[in-house]
Amino acid sequence: MEVRYGPGPGINSFALVSYLSGPLADFLDEVRHDFAPDSRARAHVTVLPPRPLQLTPKPPTIENAWTQIRDTLADFQPFSVELGDVEVFRLNCVIYLAIRAGGVELQRMHDVLNTGLVEFREPFPYHPHVTIVQELLPVDVPAATELSRWRWSEFRHARSFMVDRLTFVQNTIDNRWTDLATLDLASTVTR
């Protein structure tokens, strides 16, 4: 297994995501850039939200954490996720697309993975979704929500995607997420 290290000093903040692709990803990336032109985030659904690696009883390596994740995912098969309506997490002003189908599978995957080296007591209950925009001022949320709903109503392609590949990512000191390793579900092939 090869874990790739990206540019910039990494910090102890890791996540597991499934990137979207095709017209759906292109559209969501475009909408995100309308609100945050400097954003480098790619459209994705998060399986394990950002978390530190557990440092006890002994400091783990990134490779150990990845091995644990990969081994835990060995029995998972690819599945489809269908996106629903634009909604808002009012507490932190995040505008997102709800999950209409596939949420049970994402929840199960999250629950099974949230253990050992990557176990973390998250500040909010896990709620699978696809973020459209975050880090808005509360005063900007209503207009951004309406614009997001209008843009989403105009989208004419499939509103579903396959979760068939997962990517282990690490944040850097300059808040850029770096892909470390990728796993195809139902496969022992890693990239």
SEBA-707510 format. One record per residue (C-alpha): residue in three letters; z, y, x. Coordinates in steps of 0.001 Angstrom, whole numbers, plus 524288, in hexadecimal, padded with zeros to 5 digits. Layout:
{"ALA"; {Z; Y; X}}
...
END
This chain:
{"MET"; {80000; 80000; 80000}}
{"GLU"; {7FCA5; 80D6D; 804E7}}
{"VAL"; {8045C; 8193C; 80070}}
{"ARG"; {7FD23; 825CD; 8034D}}
{"TYR"; {8045D; 83227; 806DF}}
{"GLY"; {7FEA6; 83F10; 802AE}}
{"PRO"; {7FF1A; 84CA9; 80860}}
{"GLY"; {80BC9; 8543E; 808BA}}
{"PRO"; {81990; 84F78; 80A8E}}
{"GLY"; {81D5E; 84639; 7FFAF}}
{"ILE"; {82A2F; 847B1; 7F883}}
{"ASN"; {83280; 83D57; 7F1F3}}
{"SER"; {82B75; 83EC3; 7E4EF}}
{"PHE"; {82286; 833E8; 7E039}}
{"ALA"; {81BA2; 83066; 7D38D}}
{"LEU"; {8129A; 825FB; 7CE22}}
{"VAL"; {806B9; 82A90; 7C673}}
{"SER"; {7FA2E; 825A3; 7C06B}}
{"TYR"; {7EF29; 82F5F; 7C22F}}
{"LEU"; {7E580; 8318B; 7B731}}
{"SER"; {7D6FD; 8318C; 7BA01}}
{"GLY"; {7C9F4; 8356A; 7B422}}
{"PRO"; {7C7B6; 84019; 7AA07}}
{"LEU"; {7D5DB; 83F8A; 7A550}}
{"ALA"; {7DB42; 84247; 7B2ED}}
{"ASP"; {7D108; 84CC0; 7B57B}}
{"PHE"; {7D477; 85399; 7A8C3}}
{"LEU"; {7E32C; 85319; 7AAF0}}
{"ASP"; {7E1CF; 857DB; 7B8F3}}
{"GLU"; {7D97C; 86330; 7B41B}}
{"VAL"; {7E36C; 866FD; 7A9B5}}
{"ARG"; {7EE98; 86642; 7B392}}
{"HIS"; {7E704; 86F01; 7BCE1}}
{"ASP"; {7E4E2; 878D6; 7B1ED}}
{"PHE"; {7F3AD; 87AAA; 7B198}}
{"ALA"; {7F6B9; 87814; 7BFF4}}
{"PRO"; {7EAC4; 87AD1; 7C860}}
{"ASP"; {7F1C1; 876E9; 7D4EC}}
{"SER"; {7F65D; 869CC; 7CFA5}}
{"ARG"; {7F1C4; 85E00; 7D737}}
{"ALA"; {7F77B; 85452; 7CD97}}
{"ARG"; {7EE41; 84A19; 7C823}}
{"ALA"; {7EF01; 8453A; 7BA23}}
{"HIS"; {7F840; 839A9; 7B9A7}}
{"VAL"; {802A9; 83298; 7B201}}
{"THR"; {80F76; 8310A; 7B945}}
{"VAL"; {815FA; 823AD; 7B94D}}
{"LEU"; {8215B; 82740; 7C241}}
{"PRO"; {82468; 835D8; 7C1EA}}
{"PRO"; {82809; 83C72; 7CEC6}}
{"ARG"; {833DA; 8366F; 7D547}}
{"PRO"; {83A22; 83494; 7E284}}
{"LEU"; {83A6F; 82747; 7E8F1}}
{"GLN"; {84816; 8217D; 7E884}}
{"LEU"; {84E47; 82341; 7F5EA}}
{"THR"; {85925; 81930; 7F4EB}}
{"PRO"; {85D1D; 80F46; 7F943}}
{"LYS"; {85376; 8125F; 8042E}}
{"PRO"; {8484F; 81C20; 804C4}}
{"PRO"; {83BF2; 815CD; 7FF68}}
{"THR"; {82E65; 817D0; 80455}}
{"ILE"; {8233C; 81C5E; 7FBD5}}
{"GLU"; {81CEA; 80F31; 7FE74}}
{"ASN"; {828F3; 80818; 7F904}}
{"ALA"; {82896; 81049; 7ECA7}}
{"TRP"; {81A03; 80DCE; 7EB0A}}
{"THR"; {81BE9; 7FF33; 7ED0F}}
{"GLN"; {82649; 7FF18; 7E26A}}
{"ILE"; {81D4D; 80671; 7D908}}
{"ARG"; {81199; 7FDD0; 7DC39}}
{"ASP"; {81966; 7F143; 7DA83}}
{"THR"; {81F1D; 7F5F9; 7CD98}}
{"LEU"; {81185; 7F91D; 7C866}}
{"ALA"; {80BEC; 7EBBC; 7CBD7}}
{"ASP"; {80C8C; 7E6D7; 7BDCA}}
{"PHE"; {80796; 7F325; 7B70F}}
{"GLN"; {7F9EA; 7F32E; 7B179}}
{"PRO"; {7F164; 7FF36; 7AF68}}
{"PHE"; {7F310; 805BD; 7A226}}
{"SER"; {7ED1D; 810C3; 79A59}}
{"VAL"; {7F3B8; 81DAD; 7973E}}
{"GLU"; {7EF12; 82672; 78C35}}
{"LEU"; {7F2A1; 834C3; 78C2A}}
{"GLY"; {7F75B; 83BE2; 7800E}}
{"ASP"; {7FA8D; 849FF; 77CF7}}
{"VAL"; {7FE6F; 85575; 78580}}
{"GLU"; {80D30; 856EE; 7856C}}
{"VAL"; {8178C; 85EA4; 78CD6}}
{"PHE"; {82411; 85AF2; 793BE}}
{"ARG"; {82B81; 86708; 78F68}}
{"LEU"; {83692; 8656F; 7992F}}
{"ASN"; {82DDB; 866F6; 7A526}}
{"CYS"; {82199; 86D4F; 79F46}}
{"VAL"; {81862; 86208; 7A278}}
{"ILE"; {80C25; 860E6; 79A13}}
{"TYR"; {80743; 852EE; 7997A}}
{"LEU"; {7FF1D; 848D8; 7925C}}
{"ALA"; {8070C; 83EDD; 78AF8}}
{"ILE"; {80466; 83061; 78C65}}
{"ARG"; {7FF32; 82A70; 77FC7}}
{"ALA"; {7FD94; 81C84; 784D9}}
{"GLY"; {80219; 81611; 7916F}}
{"GLY"; {80F48; 81CC2; 791C7}}
{"VAL"; {816B6; 81002; 79005}}
{"GLU"; {81006; 80A4B; 79BFE}}
{"LEU"; {812B3; 8168C; 7A404}}
{"GLN"; {820FF; 81658; 79FDA}}
{"ARG"; {82249; 807F6; 7A371}}
{"MET"; {81BF0; 80A44; 7B0A5}}
{"HIS"; {824F3; 815D3; 7B342}}
{"ASP"; {83119; 80E3E; 7AF6C}}
{"VAL"; {82DB7; 8026A; 7B7D3}}
{"LEU"; {82A71; 80AD1; 7C3AA}}
{"ASN"; {83638; 813FE; 7C2F4}}
{"THR"; {83EDD; 80B86; 7CB8B}}
{"GLY"; {84267; 808E3; 7D9A7}}
{"LEU"; {83CED; 81242; 7E3B3}}
{"VAL"; {83644; 81ACD; 7D971}}
{"GLU"; {8410C; 81AAD; 7CF38}}
{"PHE"; {8445B; 82838; 7CA55}}
{"ARG"; {84C15; 82DE7; 7BF21}}
{"GLU"; {841F7; 83751; 7B9FD}}
{"PRO"; {8462D; 84479; 7B45C}}
{"PHE"; {83E74; 841B5; 7A7D3}}
{"PRO"; {83B9A; 834E0; 7A0D2}}
{"TYR"; {82E73; 82F49; 7A4D4}}
{"HIS"; {8241B; 83424; 79B51}}
{"PRO"; {81656; 82FD5; 79EFE}}
{"HIS"; {80C88; 83AF0; 79DF0}}
{"VAL"; {80185; 841D9; 7A504}}
{"THR"; {80537; 84F89; 7A969}}
{"ILE"; {7FBB2; 85A74; 7A678}}
{"VAL"; {8036C; 865A1; 7AC76}}
{"GLN"; {81133; 8681F; 7B129}}
{"GLU"; {81936; 872C3; 7B7AE}}
{"LEU"; {815BD; 87CC9; 7AD57}}
{"LEU"; {81E72; 887EF; 7A959}}
{"PRO"; {82422; 88550; 79BCD}}
{"VAL"; {81D29; 89157; 7967F}}
{"ASP"; {80FFE; 88B89; 79A93}}
{"VAL"; {811F9; 87E2E; 7944C}}
{"PRO"; {80D90; 88130; 7863D}}
{"ALA"; {80068; 886FC; 78A4B}}
{"ALA"; {7FE33; 87C5D; 79489}}
{"THR"; {80161; 871F0; 78A77}}
{"GLU"; {7F7A9; 8776E; 780B4}}
{"LEU"; {7ED16; 8787C; 78B0E}}
{"SER"; {7EFCE; 86A7F; 78F63}}
{"ARG"; {7EEE0; 865A7; 7815F}}
{"TRP"; {7E20A; 86CBE; 77F5C}}
{"ARG"; {7DC71; 86765; 78C1D}}
{"TRP"; {7E0FD; 85994; 788B4}}
{"SER"; {7DAC3; 85A80; 77B22}}
{"GLU"; {7CDCA; 85D94; 781CB}}
{"PHE"; {7CE40; 851B8; 78ACE}}
{"ARG"; {7C3A6; 84837; 7865A}}
{"HIS"; {7C5A9; 83C7F; 78F53}}
{"ALA"; {7CEB6; 830C6; 78EE6}}
{"ARG"; {7DD0B; 8346D; 78E50}}
{"SER"; {7E16F; 827D0; 79489}}
{"PHE"; {7E234; 8226F; 7A23F}}
{"MET"; {7E60E; 8160A; 7A93D}}
{"VAL"; {7F26F; 814BF; 7B12A}}
{"ASP"; {7ECDB; 80B34; 7BB00}}
{"ARG"; {7F02F; 811B0; 7C7E5}}
{"LEU"; {7FD02; 817C0; 7CC27}}
{"THR"; {7FF23; 8211E; 7D764}}
{"PHE"; {80BE1; 82349; 7DEC6}}
{"VAL"; {80CE8; 831B7; 7E23F}}
{"GLN"; {81605; 83A27; 7EA69}}
{"ASN"; {818BE; 8489A; 7E932}}
{"THR"; {81824; 85163; 7F513}}
{"ILE"; {82007; 85D2B; 7F902}}
{"ASP"; {81517; 865EE; 7F3E3}}
{"ASN"; {8154C; 85EDC; 7E6A3}}
{"ARG"; {808A5; 85741; 7E828}}
{"TRP"; {80866; 8492B; 7E3E9}}
{"THR"; {80281; 83FBA; 7EDA9}}
{"ASP"; {7FD0D; 83258; 7EA08}}
{"LEU"; {803CF; 827F4; 7F248}}
{"ALA"; {7FF31; 81AF2; 7ECD3}}
{"THR"; {7F78A; 8159F; 7E140}}
{"LEU"; {7F847; 808D3; 7D9E2}}
{"ASP"; {7EEB0; 8031F; 7D017}}
{"LEU"; {7F644; 7FC67; 7C52B}}
{"ALA"; {7F4D3; 7EDA5; 7C45B}}
{"SER"; {7F01A; 7EDA9; 7D253}}
{"THR"; {7F5F0; 7EC17; 7DFBE}}
{"VAL"; {7EC25; 7F5BD; 7E53F}}
{"THR"; {7F23E; 80250; 7EA51}}
{"ARG"; {7EB6C; 80E3D; 7EF95}}
END
